[in-house]
């Protein structure tokens, strides 16, 4: 009976959903079974009624429809929350239920009736270890009832709200029936609650019953997930008990402190059973298994420390040491440290309540990073693994150097001589410091490079698995950059070691000991003051907060809209040169001088110092100071100045040698800088004249914090000492100290996962359009901005375009719509690791107010207190200058140029509002389909296909017309009014000319008559495409909204073939993929161009060329397509998309047009302690205090601290950035302008090429001198093109704008055959997204004898026409190479002897550089490079022609002819 009822129910539901029958009455369905009525009564007595939601209805209906014939996925573990996973549980009434997980937090709950209850209870007892059952344990009756009575559930936060839904399945989609069924719910008493026990396994065959349900037991105790967690928990609890007993036995605690200590022990042990939720130091919501071990681990460490310090104080194994007036390692020192550790252990409850100690892995990473940075001069770590790797690398280097140092100072030194072993130590110290400073702390890329060399099969396997997705060029670029750094270090470390050894062995530091030190100190101070203070202040937007304009302005400062890459100014070259001299000459000399003097002093007084300790201190201090000078020179000159002033003039008696003094002062200065930043942040934040109260608590806390200023200062001192953030409590004026964090700050590696078609199901893409919100779609622009910064950030920092910088600094990049926070994490020698956090395009009101504050100028402010007397020209007024000093941020650059995409969006509704505009779109749609048919390489196969020909044969019959309701006269230009449909004659009357023209442009001839197979195929596809558009637009609807919906559906590739007359298209799916789909996308572009020039595409030739041009230079794709992301990241010049925006208040369609260009940003430097403090405050408020108020006071706008923008950039769910990049490393070698200024990396291959090139020049010069009496330059035909000095690939200064594709080796494309100056540029430059070549086509002809007629492009290469040759050279390093680059890695061309500098031959005029507007003229290229913009001096390194001038062979007689020589006299 039950089975028949279920079948009858399903049949009626199918007919009802199909629309064949109206809703059947209740009598048809029959009465539900008795067990179902009992279940209804039980639920009705235990639950209150609630209104159902449309989302719940939609989800329930979709779940039921898919469940009818599908298998049920029953979860096997508690953690299985995938879509469709079914869990079984007992509710508070004892009724067993099943819960099915859905998408986006939704769920669906089904009651399981009382039938089979005993079997279910038996299954519960058998499987008491899990809340889920295997499919064999679920009774069949429960499955049948599962289909009858659904119960939708809506998840809100962490709670489950059940929505009663007591209706038959066929009424599920009917809202009225839903409410009627709710009113008929029976309200009877629930049955008595069943008691269940949890069986706990003790021994084989031995069980004990625990009188707890699973949920109740889980609320009491944490569930361990494996054997390792059990062992770790038991071991830690035993260790806590043992160490506590040991300290109590030793008598460290008496009286009331014994009770307090026992409470600490109990809290540490219980945290292993049930972790604190939430914990003040937890970085995440919910259960955090790591935080459960924090208390016992810290307790064990403190107990061991107390016991160890007490043992050291009693035994005194070390003799007391006096350092800077402090006595170390004495008995009182150890006992004092023991008492501090004891008091700290007793304060554990208070410490963990305030969250002053981080979780264990964060503490480990923090300690290792601090030791490496402050002890060995290392850089910041990005994870615990990188911290271990970086510190291990530093310890290995220090251990290697320690032996040389100890051996050097243990032997007596001759008078006025330096031992060879000490010189070796100095050489190795400088070389290793240089190498370590250029290496990142993250070994991922290095290991990838090693793996690709040693284990190529693993690399090939990984490439095969990722072949389905478009290749990402970033990993290969990173490996190439690291390879260049390693090759350069292999040479430079040897050179540095040899030079340092020679300088140290020359005894210059001993002979000039009395004066050399002060000369070096004064030189370092003067250069540092000029480079890192004076120049940055003169380049700021508001120098010294007094002037209204920068004194040293970039070339783009006065431009309203930037038109190209930033030009390198003279002060940028000066700054880069001074930094180079400072890093590689001055500070190594200072450290070597201090090392030599201190070592000489130690050797002279061996009884005064412990040689072993002194050698260790000298090694560590030298390594730290050299690495710090190489990595971060802006902070060194002040440290050096304070060291000299303090220990040479103020307290000379405290000096322990200049090297140790310098080392100590570097530690002290780093903490003083932190203290200064914290005090600035606090004073700026609580200034009473600019405080913004976001809530009533802020108004109360403001006066309350005034009498606690002394406590605030003490907290600032402690937080600066331990490098912890100082965060405002709930965003108020009350500050508390947070727990210590590394420079990376965030413990979790969160980065944005973009939602597109590559990571969503097909059914979801078609029905729900995932990722259609603006934030998900706009995140790609921040990802592209991250890639652009990866190429240019490090070089721009070195050139001073962002001002002074250091590890941990934070900057805000602001433009018209892009607002991103850039966090510098690791700063090395030639590398910067950063993370970018992109904010919403259309932010909240508070965000917009802060964006206005950082973008508006203050030059027009004329106020002075309460009056407006004005101000001097280019000088700020008093009020403006005062206000700028009370901000936690400052504008460092107002015109920072970076490559990006300009975004323009047009409302599609306004462009298709009237029928005439839609008719234009349909016409272009038809023409685009015809174009793609004629261009397809499979056209012959389609025309000869028997199935297609048979299906299209009826359309040629007289009087045939397709009278689908979709077609109408208002939108179809070829509509046949006589036949009321689309007919072949009317189609040919409009489009036959276009078909014939497209066929004529095809290489192979094809029949073009009106009844030919080509015309028939075009007619069939055009009818199919328009019918698909009408089907997606709901056919008969004439309103705009359905039309836009259908157009967007076709644009993203959702073609629904519903008519039997169109099923012939399934003979080859390329008809849809390669013809119809690109046709609708191209039609949208042509329709958009129609508004600018309506009559432009009337001629077939113009339309054909326009479609071909758009096809080459433009990517038209849906934004959810992975090809869209790939095109943006590969720097495609232009892109077009149709976006459907679904927001809370809007449902609109936009046409998005992207054009790659250079954008102008404002660079705002934010106080890093302000950022860290606000981030820490948000984490405490949301995770620990659980303040979920979306309008809480801590995120209200505060212009003086940019509170809303900073808090919005937190990791989700604390903040709401639309994009968070992974940790990205930028290398200085990828910056083209910096490579042009400094030269490329030196490598063994570059040295070999330079030697070969020099020998070639010498050989040809000698031969020419012997034959004709000329000089070397007159006969030289080789040069920098074949072997560009010591530069590697693309090391010469590029003339084009510094784009990422230029730096990726843009000269890898071979020249086409023929006498061409470069490859023929296409409309899009090249197929791989590279920009077009610099020269236009055809190239401008040089004055002089006109060349012969050019040979055809295809075929053998002809000889050059007679006349004065350009360059004639042939050698093993390449042909037609220019000798403009001379010397090791030089980048400046030298004029030839006998030829005046800058002279231009009368027979040849220089090329007009205006041919390419993006040519960069600031890199000071050689004269030959200026004359020939397509010249690339590094072309021969790859061994293939790269498109440089003259890379085609010349006849032998011309190479030997003296006619080619006069031109050379004027080239160099």
ABEGO torsion letter per residue (X at the ends): XAAAAAAAAAAAAAAAAAGABBBBBAAAAEBBBAAAAAAAAAAAAABBBBBBBAAAAAAAAAAAAAAAABBBBBBABAABABBGBBBBBBBAAGBBBBBBBBBGGBBBBBBBBABGAAAAAAAAAABAABABBBAAABBAAAAAAAAABBBBBBBBEABBBBBBBBBBAAAAABAAAAAAAAAABBBBBBBBBBBBBBBBBABBGBBBBBBBBAAAAAAABBBBABAAAAAAAAAAAAAAAAAAAAAAAAGABBEAAAAAAAAAAAAAAAAAABBBOBBAABABBEBBAAAAAAAAAAAAAAAAAAAAAAAAAAAGABBBBBBGGBBBGBAAAAAAAAAAAAAAAAAAAAAAAAGABBBAAAAAAAAAAAAAAAAAGBBBBABAAAAAAAAAAAAAAAAAAAAAAAAAAABBBBBGBBBAAAAAAAAAAAAAAAAAAABBABAAAAAAAAAAAABAAAAAAAAAAAAABBBBAAAAAAAAAAAAAAAAAAAAAAAAAAAAAAAAAAGAAAAAAAAAAAAAAAAAAAAAAAAAAAAAAAABABBGGABABBABBBAAAABABBABBBBBBAAAAAAAAAAAAAAAAAAAAAAAAAAAAAAAAAAABAAABBAAAAAAAAAAAAAAAAAAAAABAAAAAAAAAAAAAAAAAABAAABAEAAAAAAAAAAAAAAAAAAAAAAAAAAAAABAAABBBABAAAAAAAAAAAAAAAAAAAAAAAAAAAGBBBBBBGGBABBBBBBBBBAAGBABBBBBBBBBAAABBAAAAAAAGBGABAAAAAAAAAAAAAAAAAAAAAAAAAAGAAEBBBBGBBBBBBBAABBBBBBBABBBBGBBBBBBBBBBABBBAAAAAAAAAAABBAAABABBEABBAEBBBGBBBAAAAAAAAABABBBABABBBBBBBBBBBBBAAAAAABAAAAAAAAAAAAAAAAAAAAABAAAAAAAABAAAAAAAAAAABBGBBBABAABBAAABAABBAAAGEBBAAAAAAAAAAAAAAAAAABABBBBABAABAAAAAAAAAAAAAAAAAAAAAGGABABAAAAAAAAAAAAAGBBBBABAAAAAAAABAAAAAAAAAAAAAAAAAAAAAAAABAAAAABAAAAAAAAAAAAAABBBBBAABAAAAAAAAAGBABBBBBBBBBBAABBBBBBBBBBBBBBBBBBBBBBAAAAAAAAAAAAAAAAAAGBABAABAAABBBAAAGAAAAAAABBOAABBBABBBBBBBBBAAABAAAAAAAEBBBBAAAAAAAAAAAAAAAAAAAAAAAAAGBBAAAABABBAAABBEABBBGABBBABBBBAAAAAGAAABBBBBEBBABBBBBAAGBAAGBBBBABBOBBBBBBEBBBBBBBBABEBBBBBBBEBBABBBBBAAEBGBBAABBEBGBABBBBBBGBBBGBBBAABBBBBAAABAABBAAAGBBAAAAABAABBAAAAAAGBBAGBBGABBBBAAAAABAAAAAAAAAAX
